Amino acid sequence: MEKLTGIIQACKRYKTTSRTLRYYEERGLIKSVRQNGGGLRLYERAELEKLEKILFLRALGLSLEDVKAVVGAGENTNAVLKAKSAQLCAELERLKKKLRLIEEALSVAQADGDIYSINAEAPFEHCKSSFIETADACTALFLRGRFEEIRGYFSDDLKVYLPLEALEKAWLETVGVCGGFLKLGKKEIEDNTVTQYLFFEKIGVTIRYVFNNLQLTGLWLNYFSKDEG
């Protein structure tokens, strides 16, 4: 008979807390067994191996949703990690821009200048190129059906609001009545929003991307008349 490991021993081995293990169990990431219908939680070896993977992926910064997709649903690990890498790169770029603005303000302050005279919108204008790059990348991924990678650009809140299945369903249902894809149309940029027009055989589709601090926080699909694009 396989030897079971108690929750206290598991916590010591993996340097975590019993609260964390109970939470993972509530979220369906791991399972425990109870001897005689009660007592402390006990874990089989397979569950501890799964826990080790979960803790490693969490250390990489993956959300519980992504962890569950990899460990529980068996989604492509490479795709999820690539998506996380893209998200972190966008976040790093945002922090670099903020740091440059702070350094500029500090330099002006040290010279007894007026930091409020600094054009704080200049970094935002520079961000627009990142907005466009992200929108172009996501549009290309939409057309290739690579929905997992699109979600790599999502903020954590948008990932919760628009899970993988919902994103894929929304796209397929939207373009399903449009006929074959013809070409990309114009691109509209306004503040933190990029709207891409796509021409299909029957009717056009717009993808509206909304950004906050270089992260994609909103996404809408709509139809348009071919004359509009």
N, C-alpha and C positions, 0 to 999 in steps of 0.2 A: 504493500500500500504506500502511495506517495506521501512523503512527509510534508505537512502544511506549515506555512510560516505565519506567525501571528502579526497583527498590525503594528505592535510595538517594535518587534524585530525588523519588520520591513522598513519602518520609519528610520531606524538606526542605520540600517544597511544603505539606504538610498538618501540619507540626510534630508528627509522631508518630514512633514507633520501628519498626524492622524487626520486632522481636519482636511488636509489636501487630498488624502486617499479617499476619505468619505465623499468629498466633492466630486472626485473623478468617477467614483462609483455611481453617484447620483446622475452624472452626465452620461453614463453608459460606456465609459472608456475602459473600465476594469470591472471584474466581478469578484466577490468574496463568497466564502461558504461559512456557514455557522454549524458547529457541532451541537447536536441535541436541540436544535431549534433556537439556540440563544448563545450568549457569551460573546467573546471578542471575535472580530472579523479575522478569518484565516484565508490565506492566499495560496493557490497552487503555483507550481513553478512557471507554468505558461503565462499566468497573470503577472507574475513578477518580471518576467522577461518583457512583457508588454509595457509594464510600468516603467521599466528602464528606458524603453524607446520614447515613451510619452515625456518623461522628464528631460531627455536629451533634446527632443523637438521643442519643448517649451523653453529650454535654455537658448535655443536659436531664435526665440522670439515669435514662434508660430502661435496663432490663436488656437483656442480649444477646438474651434470648428475645423481648422486645417489639420490639427493633430488627429482628430477623430476621422477625418477623411482619409488620412494616410494609414493610420494604425487600424482603424475599424473597418472602413469601406475599401481599403486597398487601392486608393487613388495613386496616380503616378507621382512618386516621391520627387523625381526630378522636376516635374512641372510645378509642384507646390513650392519647392525650394527656389526655383527660378523666379517665381512670382514674388516670393518674400524678398529675394535679392533686389528685384526691381523696386519694390516698395521702400526698402532701406536706402537704396541709392537716391531715390527721390527725396526721402526725408533728410539724408545727408546733405543734398544740394540745398534744401531749404535752410538748414542750420548754417551752412557756409555763408549763404547770402545774409542771414540775420547777423552772423558774426562780423561780416565785413561792414555792415551798417553800424554795429556797436563800436567797432574799431574806429570808424570815421567819426562818430559822435564823440568818442573819447579823445581823439586827436584834437578836435575842435575845442572841446572843453578844457583840455590842458593848455591851450593857447588863449584861454579866456574868451573864446568866441561864443557865438550863439548856436547851440546845437539844434535849435528849432528851425534854423534856416536851412538845414540839410534837406535835400529832396528825398523824402522817404519813399516816394512813388517810383524813384529810379530803379530800385531793386525789383519792385513789382512789375515794372515794364520789362525788365530782364526776364522775369519769371514767365512772361507770355511765350517766350520761345520754348520753355519747358512744357507749358500747357499744350502747345501745338505738337511738339514731339510725342507727348503721351497720347494725345488724341489721334494722331496719325498711326501710332503703334497699335492702339486699341481697335481702330477701324480696320486695319489690315488683319488683325486677329479675328475680328468678327467675320470678315469675309472668308477666312480660312477655317472657321468653326472651332477656334482654340479658346474656349471660354474659360478654362482654368487659368490660363496665362493672363487673360484680361483682368481677372479678379486680383491679380498681383498688384495692380495699380490702385485698387480700392482702399479707402480708409477702413478702419476696423468697423465703424458703424455701418458703412455701406455694405460690407461683407455680411453683416447680420441681416440687414434689410433686404439684400438681394443675393441669396445663396446661389450656388452653382446651378441647381436645377431650375430655379426661377429665371435666372439670366438666360440660360439656353432656351427655355420655353418661350420667353418674351421675344427673343430674336427670331426664332423659327416661326412663331405664329405671325409676327409682323411681316417678315419677308416672304412668307409662304404664299401670299396672294399677289406678290409683285412681279412674278415672272423672273427671267434670268437677269443677272447683274450686267449692266452695260458699262458704266464708268463712274468715277468720282466727279462730283460737281464742285461748286464753290465752297469756301470755308469762311465762316463768319466768326470774328473774335471780338468779344465785348467784355471788358473787365476780366473777370475770372471764368468766363464761359467761352467754350469753343463749340460751334455748331457745324457739323459736316453734312453736306448734301450728297446723297448717293442716287444715281439713276438706275432704275430697273426697267424692264420691258413695259410693264403696265402702269406703274405708279412709282413716284420717288419716295425715299425714306430719309429722314434726318436723324442723326445721332447727336444729341446735345450733352456735352460733357461740362460738368461744373466742378471747379477746383477750390480747394482751401489749403494753403501752405503746400502747394505742389502735389497734394494728394487728391485723388478723384473722390469727391463726396456726393456727386449726383449724376445720374445718367437717365436720359429719356429718349424714347423712340417715337417718332411721329411720321405721318405721311405728308406729302406735299405734291401739288400739281407740277408736272414737268415744266410748265411755263415759269414757275417760281424759282427754279434752280438754275 
